[in-house]
Amino acid sequence: MEDEVDRLVAAWRRERPDLDVEPLEVLSRVSRLARHLDRARRIAFAEHALEPWEFDVLTSLRRAGAPYQLSPGQLLTQTLVTSGTMTNRIDRLAKKSLVERLPDPSDRRGVLVRLTEEGRDRADQALAGLLDQERAILAELSRAQRGELAGLLRQLTAPFDNIPG
């Protein structure tokens, strides 16, 4: 089975035989797959009236476990955005009654962000929709192939996850 990347690589090999274009065979497919995944994510989230960034914040709180709350700093670490961006996101989610701000009992100046019941329900429903979309993307692979692919991708991504800052 030939795909668009095979055609792209063949063209580069023809036009630039002096270059080793082998990385394109893997990383162009990863890039194309990422675009398809992004589209699937947007569809799944839109069905639950959520933007991707809203899903990221809500599910960070959901994964924290009961009582589904984190400090803004913890949310920053999990979502990789600036403090100004996070403040804006928390404000917008609070206006939609998906999160609430509470005083931090261990720090008089601090706050905690807690998922509301509506926020938890939306996060749970959007996650179920996302998993349906992702299963469809992976449907051509056996369980063993999915496990092998996950391991190989982990090998590639782990060094980036462990870079400080």
N, C-alpha and C positions, 0 to 999 in steps of 0.2 A: 504494500500500500504506500503510495507516494503522497506527500503533503506539500504545502506551500514552502516550507523550510527546505525540503529536498531541492525544490526548483531554485530557491534563492542561493543555496550553497553551490549547486551546480553552476549557476551563473557566475558566482564569485571565483570559483575554481577556474572557469574558462577565462575570465577577465583578469584575474590576479593569481596566476599559478605560482607566483613567488611567495604567496602568503599561506600560512596554515590556517584555514578557516574552520577547522574542526570544532572550536568552541561554539560557533554559530549553531551547530547541529543540536546542541543541548540548550544553550541559553536563549536562542531565538524561540525555541519551543516553550521554554519556561515563561518567557515574556508574553508570547501569544496566549498561553494558558492563563496567565495572570489577568490579561484583558478580559478573557471570557469569564473568569471567576469574579472580577470586579462587576461585570454586567449582571451576573447571577446574583451577587450580593445586593446590588442596587434594587433588583426586582424583588427579592425576598424582603428587603427592608421596606420598600415602598408599599408593599401589600399590608404593612402594619404601621403605615404613616411615620416611618423613621428614616432619618438620614444615616449614612454609614457612621459618621462621627457620634451620633446619638446612640446607635447600637453599641459602639465601642465603650462609651462611658457607662451606659446602663449595664452591659454585661460584665464590665470590670467590677461594678458594685454587686451584681448577682453572684459572681464567682467568689466574692469575699465570704459568702455564707451569712446566715442570720447573725445580726440584724441588718445585713446588707448595707454596710456603711464603711466609708473610708475617708481619710483626710484628703484635702485637695492635693497635698504633696504626694500621697500614695497614688492618686489618680494620675498625676503627672507622670510618675514613673511607669505606670502601666500603659498609658496612651501616647507617650512620647511627644507631648506638645508643650508649649511654653506656659508659664503661669498665667499670663494675660489671656491666652487662648482658653485655658481651662476655666478661668473665672467667667469669661463670656459664655462658655458652654454650660456651666453650672447654672448661671442666670437663666439662660434660655430653657433648659430642662426644668428648672423650678417653675417658670411661668407656665409650662405645660402640665404642671403637677406630676411630673415623672420622678422628680427627686425633691428632697427638702433639706434645708440647712439646719443643723442643730448645734448648740454650743458643745464644745469638746470638754467633757468633765475633767480631763487630765491637763488641760491648758486653757486658762481663762480667756486668752486672746484668740484661741483657735476655734475652728468649726469642723464639724463632720458633715459629710454629704451622705444622706440616706436615701435609698430607693423607696419610693412609695409603692403601695400595692398595685396601682395602675402601671407604674414603671416596671415592676417585676413581671406583671402579666404580659406587657408588650415585649419585654426582653425575651421571655420564655417563648412566646408565639413566634417572634421574629427568628429566634434561634432554630426552632423546629422548621420554619420555612427555609432558612438557609441550608440546613442539613439535607432537606429534600433536594434543593438545587445542587448541592455538592455531590450527593449520591448519583444524581443524573450525569454529572460531569465524569464521575469515576466508573460509570456503569460498564464500560468496555473492559475493565481490569478485574481479574480474579482477586479474591481476598489475599492470596499470596503475593500477587503482583503489587497490590496496594501497599502491603507491608514492606516489600522490597523498595518500592519507590519512596515511601516515607523515610526509610532508613538512609537511602542515598541523598535525599533532599536535606535531611537532618545533618548529614556530614557537611554539606555545603553551607547551610545556614548557621550552624552552631558557632563558628568563629565570629560571625557578625553579632550574634546575641551576647557575646562575652567581651565586646569592646567597651572599655570604660567611657563614660561621657556620652 
